[in-house]
Amino acid sequence: MKNTALDVQKHAFSAADRLLFDANIWMYIFGPQGNPADWRTNVYSKALADLLRVGSVIFLDVLVLSEFINRCARMEHQILARLGQATEDFKPFRDSPDFEPVAKSIRSNVQRILKHCTRIESDFVPLDIRATMDEYESNSSDFNDLVLAALCRSHGLALVTHDADFIDHGLTVISANNRLLRS
């Protein structure tokens, strides 16, 4: 299924927009990979400011929030481990007092995200799990991506993502990723 791909830098957001931000977008804006010198951080931060200014609605699903939290924790651990400030194994680090400031930082960023979002259910119960697993098996898509694509289709949400894995999911995709924009 072909996507409708829109350039996030040219899209005129409006109050009628119903959006779901993928975890990678939240990572660029509020995660450890977010870096003011990174063009993606700038592009998606500006888009967030623009859409909030005009009253677009951002929906948040627990899968996206979970991916954000878990990825932030692991990235922070990798950074600290490279600096010699954490054990190489994640689980002992997570159980140590050294994890407390990481968890507090993640919590603060989750609160910032929640401030801008309306929560939505992942629609697991009505999801055709057999068809989703068939698609998972046939094209090596990430399972969470398939669930998010189904959620967007069932609720008429545009997906804001930088993940090229979302090519051909039959969605309206808003992105700065040229690979998605060319699809």
C-alpha positions in Angstrom: 0.0 0.0 0.0 1.4 3.4 -1.0 1.9 6.1 1.5 1.1 9.8 1.1 4.4 11.4 2.1 4.5 15.0 3.2 7.7 17.0 3.9 7.6 18.0 7.6 9.5 21.2 6.7 6.9 22.3 4.1 3.7 21.0 5.7 1.3 23.7 6.9 0.1 22.2 10.2 -3.4 23.0 11.2 -5.9 22.4 14.0 -7.4 19.6 11.9 -4.2 17.6 12.0 -4.4 14.4 14.0 -0.9 13.1 14.4 1.0 10.2 16.0 4.7 10.8 16.6 6.9 7.8 16.3 9.4 7.1 19.1 12.3 8.3 16.9 10.8 11.8 16.7 10.5 12.0 20.5 14.1 10.8 20.7 15.3 13.6 18.4 13.4 16.2 20.4 13.8 14.9 24.0 16.2 11.9 24.0 19.9 11.5 24.5 20.4 11.5 20.8 18.8 14.9 20.6 21.4 17.4 19.8 20.9 21.1 18.8 23.6 20.7 16.2 21.8 17.7 14.6 19.6 18.9 11.7 16.9 16.4 12.6 16.6 17.7 16.1 16.1 21.2 14.7 13.6 20.1 12.0 11.4 18.1 14.3 11.6 20.5 17.2 10.5 23.3 14.9 7.6 21.1 13.6 6.5 20.4 17.2 6.5 24.1 18.0 4.6 24.9 14.7 1.9 22.3 15.2 1.4 23.2 18.9 1.0 26.8 17.9 -1.8 26.0 15.5 -3.5 23.5 17.8 -2.8 20.2 16.0 -3.5 17.1 18.1 -0.7 14.7 18.9 -1.7 11.3 20.0 0.5 9.0 22.1 0.3 5.3 22.4 1.9 3.2 25.1 4.0 1.3 22.5 5.6 4.6 21.5 6.1 5.7 25.1 7.7 2.3 26.0 10.0 2.5 23.0 11.1 6.0 24.0 11.7 5.1 27.7 13.6 1.9 26.9 15.7 3.4 24.1 16.6 6.4 26.3 17.7 4.1 29.2 19.8 2.0 26.9 21.4 4.9 25.2 22.3 6.6 28.5 23.8 3.4 29.6 25.9 3.1 26.5 27.2 6.6 26.9 28.1 6.1 30.5 29.7 2.7 29.8 31.9 4.2 27.1 33.0 6.8 29.7 33.7 4.1 32.2 31.0 5.4 34.5 28.7 2.3 34.3 29.1 -1.5 34.0 29.0 -3.0 30.6 25.9 -4.9 31.3 22.6 -3.0 31.3 20.6 -4.9 33.9 23.1 -4.5 36.7 23.4 -0.8 35.8 19.6 -0.4 35.9 19.6 -2.0 39.4 22.3 0.3 40.6 22.1 3.8 42.3 23.8 5.1 39.2 20.6 4.6 37.2 18.6 6.9 39.5 19.6 10.2 37.7 19.0 8.5 34.3 15.5 7.5 35.4 14.8 11.0 36.7 15.8 12.5 33.4 13.7 10.1 31.5 10.8 10.8 33.8 11.2 14.5 33.2 11.2 14.0 29.5 8.2 11.7 29.6 6.3 14.4 31.5 7.3 16.9 28.8 5.9 14.6 26.1 2.7 13.9 28.0 2.1 17.6 28.3 1.7 17.8 24.5 -0.3 14.6 23.8 -3.6 12.9 24.0 -3.3 9.3 25.0 -4.8 6.7 22.7 -5.2 2.9 23.0 -3.1 0.6 20.8 -6.2 -1.2 19.6 -4.7 -4.6 20.4 -8.0 -6.3 20.9 -9.5 -5.4 17.5 -6.1 -5.9 15.8 -6.1 -8.7 13.3 -3.2 -10.4 14.9 -3.1 -13.3 12.4 -2.8 -10.8 9.5 -0.3 -8.7 11.4 1.9 -11.8 12.1 1.6 -12.9 8.4 2.8 -9.4 7.4 5.6 -9.6 10.0 6.7 -13.0 8.7 6.5 -12.0 5.0 8.4 -8.7 5.0 10.5 -8.5 8.1 8.7 -5.4 9.4 9.1 -4.5 13.1 6.1 -5.8 15.0 5.5 -2.5 16.8 5.7 -0.6 13.5 2.9 -2.8 12.1 0.8 -2.2 15.2 1.4 1.6 14.9 0.6 1.6 11.2 -2.7 -0.3 12.0 -3.5 2.2 14.7 -2.9 5.2 12.4 -5.1 3.6 9.7 -7.9 2.8 12.1 -8.0 6.2 13.7 -7.1 8.3 10.7 -3.8 9.6 12.1 -0.9 10.9 10.2 2.4 9.4 11.3 5.3 11.7 12.0 8.4 9.6 11.7 12.0 9.5 10.4 11.9 5.7 10.2 12.3 4.5 6.6 10.7 1.2 7.6 7.3 2.9 7.2 7.5 2.9 3.4 4.4 1.4 1.8 2.1 1.0 4.9 -0.8 2.9 3.4 -0.3 5.9 5.7 -0.1 9.6 5.6 3.6 10.0 6.6 5.1 13.4 7.6 8.9 13.3 7.6 12.2 14.9 6.7 13.5 11.5 5.6 14.1 11.7 1.9 13.7 8.0 1.5 10.1 8.2 2.8 9.4 11.3 0.8 10.5 9.6 -2.4 8.3 6.6 -1.8 
